Amino acid sequence: MVEKKTPLDIATLARDLRTGHRAALARAITLVESRRSDHQALARELLQMLLPDTGKAVRVGITGSPGVGKSTTIDALGTYLIARGNKVAVLAVDPSSARSGGSILGDKTRMARLSASDAAFIRPSPSSGTLGGVAAKTREAMLLCEAAGFDVVLVETVGIGQSETAVCDMTDFFLALMLPGGGDELQGIKKGLVELADMIAINKADGDNLKRANITAADYRGALHILSPRSEHWHPPVVTYSALAGTGIAELWQKVLDHRKAMNACGEFAARRRYQQVKWMWSMLEQRMLARLRSEASVRTKVKRIEIEVADGHLTPALAAEKILELLQ
């Protein structure tokens, strides 16, 4: 005899999650990550129910090239925040996770102190085949963590252009980590990172690296001085710290709080949050439309025919796009 599964009680799940129950939080995130249409409907209901309990956390995006020490930094920063009485959630955005999962698993093992704490929650985001999928699920996971009582959410990205933009669009503060000895990275700063970063932090400023880290910081300050910042009310500072030694972590976090205070004072904090919400809505709409094009067999067949006409040069891409839009009506 096959035992029937108990239907998911959203109201009970929401209640348990609000009390900070870790199993309920993990279950809720699994629900929003599910591709099943019934699960997606339940996830939307759950998020709407929890909406009044969200939005109170400090949301920080952290990026940096491989080897810069992102995981060690998050471990040190998270441990420092927990000692101050905060509850810290870490969400890792990694578009490579669908293929291997290696870097996600590696991240968690490098956050040894943080993963052992009851006041911390670490969760990777599967890519679902697209970076947009990562961003959507991470946003929803972030709201669930806030509803569960986590007052600091750290969102980690692998630092590969598009993922940086996605994470920047869902956080209040975007932190770019760099290594001593700028070189090529200093040249690359003009290609867009400064348009996103609210602060640049030079890691590994300890021992023999200390002098080089200070020189690199001075170079970045010079570069930032002649480039336009994201906000006229905040000029991105450049700090040095050592995740391994734990030095400079307190000063780094203070800059995050200073930024929040400055953005609140000028009204930009609320404006950015509102902009992010609307942008999220349009992003979700685009994903739903694409999902419908791919899921309905009759529509999928017609789209394939249109694709062939475009490829053969019998139909312009503009007219083809119009025909595909008509299929959704």
Disulfide bonds with the S-S distance in Angstrom:
none
